[in-house]
């Protein structure tokens, strides 16, 4: 582990090689003690290359960190490291992560999880589970096909994405709509004066 100790690395404020090494060893010990993850045939199920054909004849290629079991259930596993905990509320937040949706789409596996190694004064590991729906996978596939067509046409547009742990989704007033969470919708979205004038729109038939 000391092979790169003298390499010209840049460290964050208050960090150094020895501190990071100590945190890493501590996290690995915690991971082993938790004993929640099972990986069978590691050579086959770590850094798994998967491809999916696209309508234009091309291929979408992805590399999944791992396919294994978490608490006895088969899932896609994605390793993360961070200096602060990922938020765990509201429920369903991680099902919005485009990387997990992508992995579910390309593999066909509904159950996914982030295994987050938190590098802080008292290191910990978070096991964050999510289920990706068929609708999400279908929508992602359509987005990929559309993006591939734009790339072939030479069109490159910026796009947003969910990011952890500093994730704007957690403070978004419309998050309840994404999660189909009526409680969040009722508490976050409010009617402004004059909105009642448009109640008739709710009664229109298709």
C-alpha positions as a printed Julia matrix, in Angstrom:
206×3 Matrix{Float64}:
   0.0     0.0     0.0
   2.98    2.3     0.38
   3.99    2.09   -3.27
   2.48    5.52   -4.03
   3.31    7.28   -0.76
   5.94    9.49   -2.38
   3.98   10.23   -5.56
   3.21   13.94   -6.0
  -0.43   13.79   -4.88
  -2.55   16.77   -3.86
  -4.41   16.38   -0.57
  -7.38   18.26    0.81
  -7.07   20.53    3.83
  -6.12   18.53    6.9
  -5.48   15.36    4.91
  -2.3    13.39    4.28
  -1.23    9.94    3.12
  -1.18    8.42    6.61
  -4.61    9.76    7.51
  -6.21    8.49    4.31
  -4.5     5.11    4.72
  -5.81    4.8     8.28
  -9.33    5.7     7.17
  -9.18    3.23    4.3
  -8.02    0.35    6.48
 -10.69    1.2     9.08
 -13.41    1.22    6.4
 -12.3    -2.13    5.02
 -12.43   -3.61    8.52
 -15.95   -2.23    8.95
 -16.97   -3.67    5.58
 -15.77   -7.13    6.6
 -17.38   -6.9    10.04
 -20.74   -5.83    8.59
 -20.7    -8.97    6.43
 -23.7    -7.75    4.41
 -22.25   -8.08    0.9
 -21.63  -11.36   -0.91
 -19.76  -11.53   -4.21
 -19.55  -14.92   -5.86
 -17.11  -15.5    -8.72
 -15.42  -12.15   -8.18
 -13.57  -12.26  -11.51
 -16.9   -12.5   -13.28
 -18.99  -10.17  -11.12
 -16.59   -7.27  -10.46
 -16.13   -4.5   -13.05
 -18.74   -6.16  -15.24
 -18.79   -4.97  -18.83
 -22.29   -4.87  -20.28
 -23.51   -3.75  -23.69
 -26.92   -2.99  -25.12
 -27.79   -2.52  -28.77
 -29.19    0.83  -29.88
 -31.79    1.49  -32.6
 -29.18    3.11  -34.82
 -27.11   -0.08  -34.85
 -24.57    1.15  -32.29
 -23.89   -0.2   -28.81
 -24.19    1.33  -25.37
 -21.31    0.13  -23.18
 -21.19    0.33  -19.39
 -18.97   -1.03  -16.63
 -20.83   -1.98  -13.46
 -18.82   -2.04  -10.23
 -20.32   -5.3    -9.02
 -23.26   -7.68   -9.22
 -23.74   -9.49   -5.95
 -25.94   -9.86   -2.9
 -26.72   -7.28   -0.24
 -28.51   -8.7     2.8
 -29.19  -11.88    0.83
 -30.81  -10.16   -2.17
 -29.24   -9.99   -5.64
 -28.48   -6.4    -6.61
 -26.29   -4.18   -8.69
 -23.7    -2.69   -6.34
 -21.97    0.61   -6.92
 -19.07    1.61   -4.64
 -18.76    5.26   -3.57
 -16.34    7.17   -1.33
 -17.16   10.51    0.25
 -16.14   12.75    3.13
 -19.76   13.25    4.32
 -22.81   11.02    4.58
 -25.3    10.72    1.73
 -28.81   11.94    2.66
 -31.28    9.11    3.26
 -34.49   11.12    3.18
 -36.92   11.35    1.57
 -37.59    7.71    0.87
 -37.01    6.75   -2.76
 -34.39    9.43   -3.42
 -31.78    6.99   -4.73
 -34.17    5.6    -7.32
 -33.65    8.95   -9.11
 -29.9     8.47   -9.51
 -29.27    8.32  -13.3
 -26.22    6.09  -12.87
 -28.24    3.46  -11.01
 -31.07    3.78  -13.54
 -28.53    3.3   -16.34
 -27.08    0.17  -14.72
 -30.56   -1.25  -14.19
 -31.51   -0.53  -17.81
 -28.43   -2.1   -19.32
 -28.54   -5.18  -17.06
 -32.27   -5.7   -16.59
 -31.76   -5.98  -12.8
 -34.39   -4.03  -10.83
 -32.7    -3.98   -7.43
 -29.7    -1.67   -7.03
 -27.67   -0.25   -4.17
 -24.93    2.21   -3.33
 -22.27    1.05   -0.87
 -20.86    4.33    0.42
 -17.54    4.43    2.26
 -17.73    7.61    4.35
 -14.32    9.05    5.18
 -14.86   11.1     8.31
 -13.43   11.24   11.82
 -15.44    8.15   12.69
 -15.62    6.27    9.36
 -18.82    4.44    8.48
 -20.41    2.57    5.59
 -23.88    3.29    4.22
 -25.87    0.65    2.36
 -28.45    2.53    0.31
 -30.97    0.4    -1.58
 -33.32    1.34   -4.41
 -35.66   -0.32   -6.89
 -35.74    0.89  -10.49
 -39.11    0.56  -12.22
 -39.79   -0.69  -15.73
 -41.05    2.8   -16.63
 -37.75    4.33  -15.54
 -35.78    1.84  -17.61
 -37.96    2.44  -20.66
 -37.65    6.21  -20.33
 -33.88    5.92  -19.9
 -33.61    3.76  -23.02
 -35.55    6.34  -25.01
 -33.28    9.09  -23.67
 -30.17    7.11  -24.68
 -31.52    6.55  -28.19
 -32.34   10.25  -28.5
 -28.92   11.28  -27.18
 -27.16    8.91  -29.58
 -29.08   10.39  -32.49
 -28.11   13.93  -31.44
 -24.47   12.95  -31.06
 -24.44   11.46  -34.54
 -25.94   14.74  -35.78
 -23.2    16.71  -34.01
 -25.51   18.25  -31.4
 -24.09   18.45  -27.87
 -26.34   20.01  -25.23
 -25.55   20.42  -21.5
 -27.75   18.51  -19.08
 -28.26   18.35  -15.34
 -28.03   15.3   -13.11
 -28.49   14.19   -9.54
 -25.32   14.41   -7.43
 -24.55   13.17   -3.93
 -24.04   14.12   -1.17
 -24.51   17.82   -2.1
 -27.62   17.14   -4.14
 -30.02   19.87   -5.16
 -32.88   17.34   -5.4
 -33.11   17.14   -1.61
 -34.23   20.77   -1.4
 -36.3    20.87   -4.58
 -39.95   21.8    -4.01
 -40.98   19.45   -6.83
 -39.24   16.34   -5.44
 -42.56   14.91   -4.27
 -43.72   14.8    -7.88
 -40.67   12.76   -8.92
 -41.18   10.31   -6.05
 -45.01   10.24   -6.31
 -45.01   11.14   -2.61
 -48.3    12.86   -1.83
 -47.18   14.0     1.62
 -44.21   15.84    0.11
 -46.41   17.28   -2.61
 -48.88   18.61   -0.05
 -46.18   20.16    2.14
 -43.87   21.53   -0.54
 -46.25   22.76   -3.24
 -48.61   25.6    -2.4
 -51.31   27.35   -4.39
 -50.72   31.01   -5.04
 -53.53   33.58   -4.91
 -55.71   33.24   -7.99
 -54.85   29.58   -8.58
 -58.4    28.53   -7.76
 -59.52   30.2   -10.97
 -57.96   27.29  -12.86
 -59.69   24.48  -10.92
 -61.85   23.84  -13.97
 -58.78   22.41  -15.73
 -58.83   19.43  -13.33
 -62.29   18.44  -14.6
 -61.48   18.33  -18.29
 -61.84   14.94  -19.95
 -59.32   13.67  -22.46
